[in-house]
Amino acid sequence: MIKTNLALLQLMEKLSADNNTKGAITLRNLSVRQQLIQQDQSLQHVYVIRSGVIKCFMTEENEKDYILDFLGEGELLGEIEAIRRMPASCTVEAITPLTVYVISNTQFRHFLETVPAFNAAIMELLVNRVMRISEKASRQQLYTLAEILPQLLHTLQSQHITFTKQDLSEYLGISVRSLNRMLKDIGQTAI
Ligand SMILES: Nc1ncnc2c1ncn2[C@@H]1O[C@@H]2COP(=O)(O)O[C@H]2[C@H]1O
């Protein structure tokens, strides 16, 4: 359930240790529930998660939040502005203590143009992200929530991270009340 990208993580470790590139990369720490990016904000930096987990969510006009994904080590954040020059598509919030590598948009574009391994890692990450979004959409169309929920709970148990019922219901696009009812139906009241 939590997506990671160890290839990009290793590359960032290498770039931040290399004398030629380390000056262009800084680190930032965030605490639980602190927001790294706010939806519609204009961003000057791109981030790669060094450690910790975030949730990214969209707030719709009816003020409901929909969680797009949970992302961990090596995942890229904030690239939309750097690549498409558009404001942030969603909000990114830490759900565990978080450390991110910080790169300016200009430097991010420079790495894309001059470091082939960086370019390849970003391309692969973005392709994987499209596939993951498609898989989630297809799962939600083809299976009932009653079928999806036990699988999700099983995955959660192996993550060693506490997800709130609010997070889980926003990931599934249902109310906490509906989630509680479904948990009761499958004989599970806590997560
Ligand atoms: N569906 C998604 N899956 C994973 N990450 C996403 C998704 N949508 C947005 N993001 C990330 O959240 C970030 C919010 O700021 P940006 O739109 O600049 O860039 C976005 C991506 O890095």
Ligand as a Chemical Component Dictionary entry (heavy atoms), coordinates in Angstrom:
data_LIG
# 
_chem_comp.id                   LIG 
_chem_comp.type                 NON-POLYMER 
_chem_comp.pdbx_formal_charge   0 
_chem_comp.three_letter_code    LIG 
# 
loop_
_chem_comp_atom.comp_id 
_chem_comp_atom.atom_id 
_chem_comp_atom.alt_atom_id 
_chem_comp_atom.type_symbol 
_chem_comp_atom.charge 
_chem_comp_atom.model_Cartn_x 
_chem_comp_atom.model_Cartn_y 
_chem_comp_atom.model_Cartn_z 
_chem_comp_atom.pdbx_ordinal 
LIG N1  N1  N 0 -1.986 10.122 -7.803 1  
LIG C1  C1  C 0 -0.819 10.433 -7.266 2  
LIG N2  N2  N 0 -0.004 9.476  -6.870 3  
LIG C2  C2  C 0 1.172  9.776  -6.285 4  
LIG N3  N3  N 0 1.615  11.037 -6.088 5  
LIG C3  C3  C 0 0.853  12.031 -6.494 6  
LIG C4  C4  C 0 -0.387 11.789 -7.109 7  
LIG N4  N4  N 0 -0.931 12.964 -7.392 8  
LIG C5  C5  C 0 -0.050 13.908 -6.974 9  
LIG N5  N5  N 0 1.023  13.336 -6.425 10 
LIG C6  C6  C 0 2.194  14.024 -5.846 11 
LIG O1  O1  O 0 1.726  15.055 -4.975 12 
LIG C7  C7  C 0 2.330  16.262 -5.409 13 
LIG C8  C8  C 0 1.584  17.550 -5.117 14 
LIG O2  O2  O 0 2.309  18.625 -5.718 15 
LIG P1  P1  P 0 2.565  18.553 -7.307 16 
LIG O3  O3  O 0 1.236  18.597 -7.982 17 
LIG O4  O4  O 0 3.584  19.547 -7.732 18 
LIG O5  O5  O 0 3.178  17.095 -7.494 19 
LIG C9  C9  C 0 2.410  16.062 -6.938 20 
LIG C10 C10 C 0 2.989  14.682 -6.986 21 
LIG O6  O6  O 0 4.351  14.702 -6.627 22 
# 
loop_
_chem_comp_bond.comp_id 
_chem_comp_bond.atom_id_1 
_chem_comp_bond.atom_id_2 
_chem_comp_bond.value_order 
_chem_comp_bond.pdbx_ordinal 
LIG N1  C1  SING 1  
LIG C1  N2  SING 2  
LIG C1  C4  DOUB 3  
LIG N2  C2  DOUB 4  
LIG C2  N3  SING 5  
LIG N3  C3  DOUB 6  
LIG C3  C4  SING 7  
LIG C3  N5  SING 8  
LIG C4  N4  SING 9  
LIG N4  C5  DOUB 10 
LIG C5  N5  SING 11 
LIG N5  C6  SING 12 
LIG C6  O1  SING 13 
LIG C6  C10 SING 14 
LIG O1  C7  SING 15 
LIG C7  C8  SING 16 
LIG C7  C9  SING 17 
LIG C8  O2  SING 18 
LIG O2  P1  SING 19 
LIG P1  O3  DOUB 20 
LIG P1  O4  SING 21 
LIG P1  O5  SING 22 
LIG O5  C9  SING 23 
LIG C9  C10 SING 24 
LIG C10 O6  SING 25 
# 
